[in-house]
Amino acid sequence: MPPMPPATKTLLLLCVAIFCLDQIVPLIGLFALFPIGTGLFWPWQLLTYAFLHGDLLHLFFNMLGLWMFGAELEQLWGTRRYLWFLLAGVLAAAAAQLLVAALAGLYAPTVGASGGLFALLLAYGMLFPNRVIMPLFPPIPMKARTFVIVFGVLSLVLGLGGAGGVAHFAHLGGMVGGFLMIRYWRGKPPFGRRR
């Protein structure tokens, strides 16, 4: 496991602190990502939803993933690039979730850093494809590339199957946002020359 660089540590502590505050003063009504048609949507929710979590298990797994994948990526890219990348994942996840909510007529709010985490997961799989990961569930060692594919396909299948309570398309949106950010940095289509 990598050491904890500054932005990853700050984000982890911030999410834990906001989770604790949310138990005392409910923050969901103002800061969760509500579908546009509900009349409860505000622009800041495109970012703030990522700092809220539904329960302790949700928070634990997101923070574990942030540490496992984000710490090494922050060390590789530096704090500034890392934060831009996470922002792209969180915003793309929000856009995907809002689109799906509008098309499917959903009204439930979305919370959690999972969209940004799936962007980090995709980047980790692209940059370290042969690194072996031992997930908690299932506890089977697999290459990072395989891990990313499994989680991406699982999100797609569960999303299409209508598995409720989890924003599966936000996960996929985060992956797309992360993929596009890497393409942008590399100057690959649909973007122009190298950045």
N, C-alpha and C positions, 0 to 999 in steps of 0.2 A: 504494500500500500504506500502511495506517495505521501510526502509531508504536505502540510496544509499551507499553500501560498496565501497571500493577503486577501485577495478578492474572494476566493473560495471560502476562506474562514469567515469573512465579513458577511457574505451571503448566507452561509449556514447559520451563523449566530442571529442574523436579522430574521430569518424564517422561523427559528425557534422562539425568538422574543415575540414576534407577531402572533405566532400560534398561542403562546401563553396569554398575550393581551386579548386575543380573540375569545378566550375562555371567560374573560372577565367582562369585556365590553365587546359585544358582537360587532364584527367589522364586515361581515359578508354582505349585508344589505347595501353598502356603499362602495365596497372595493372588489367584490367578486365580479367576474365577467358575465353580465346579463345579456341575453340576446337583444338585438336592437328593437324588435317588435314589442317588447314588454313595457317600454316606457321607463325602465329602470337602468338603461345603459347610459354610461358617462364615458367620455374619451379616456380618462385616466385608468379605467378598468382594463384597457389593453395591456397595461403593465402590472398594475397592482394585484390582479388575480393570481399572479405567479408567486406571490409571497404568502398567500393564504393556503391552508390545508384543511381537509375535511376531518381528519382524525389523526391520532398519534401514529398509527401504522403508515398512513399516507405520508406524513411528514418524515418518518424514519427512513422509508425506502427512497424517497426523493433526495434526502440529505446524504444517504449512503451513496447513491449514484453520483451526486454532485461531487462528493469527495473522491470516489473511485475514478471517475472519468475526467471531471473538471480540473482537479488539482494538477494532473500531469499536463493537460492541455494549456492551463494557465502558465505553467513553467516553460512550456515549449514556445508559446506565442507571446507571452508577456501579458500583463494585466489589462492594458488598454484594448488590445486586439481580442482578448478573451471575453471581455465585457461586451464589446460590439457583437461578437459572435452569439453570445447568450441572448442579447437583445433581439437579434434577428430571429433566433429560434422561438423566443417568447411571443414576438409580434406575429410571426407566421402561424404559430399555433393558435393564437387568438383569432386571426383572420379565418383560418380553416374552420374553427369551431363556430364562429359567427355565421359563416356561409352554410355549414351543415344545419345549424339551428334554424336559419331562415328557410332552407329548403324542406326540412323535415317538420317544421312547426314546433320546435322545442322551446320551452320556456324556463328550464332550470338553469341556474347560474353555474359557471365553471370556476374551479379553484385549483391551484397546484402548480408546481414548477415543472411538471412532467414534460410539457412541450419543449422547454429549454433543455431539459435533461435528455430528451430524445435527439435534439440537435447535437448535444455533446457526444452522445452514444454513436451517432452516425460519423461524426468527425473522428472519434477514436477508432472506429472500424476502418475508416479510410486511411488514417495515418499509421495505424499499427495493426494491419489486417491479420498478421500471423501471431500476435500476442495471445497467449492462452488465458482465458478468463474462467473462473469458477463461480458461476452464479449461485445464489442461495436456493433458487427454485428454477429449474431442477438442478441439483448439485452434480452436474455433469461438466467436466472441463471441455471447453470449446474455444476455437479461435475467435478473435474479436469480430472478424468479418461474418462468421456464421452466427454469432450472437446477435449482431445487428439485423441480419436477414430474418432470423427467427422472430425477434421482437417486432420488426416491421410487418411481417406477414401476419403475425398474431394480432396486431392492432388492426390491420385491414380486415381480417376475417371476423374478429369480434365486432368491429364497427359496422360492417355490412350485415352481420347477424343481429344487430340491434341490441347487443349486450348493454343494459342500462347501468347508470351510475358512474360510468367512466367515459371520459372524453377521448375516445380512441382516435378520432379524426384530428384532434388537437395534437396528439402524439405524432401522427403522420405529417401534419402541418409543420411541426417543429423540425422533423427530419428534412422536409423540403426546404425550409428556411435555412437550415444549416448547410445543406448541399449547395444551395444557390450562393450563400456567402463564400463558401470555399471556391466555387466557380468564379465568383467575382474577384476574389483575391488572386486567383491564378490567371485572370484575363481570358477565361474560356467562355464560349457561347453559353448563354445569350448576351454576354457582356463583351466589352471591347478589349483593348490590349491589356497586358499584365499590369497589375496594381502594385 
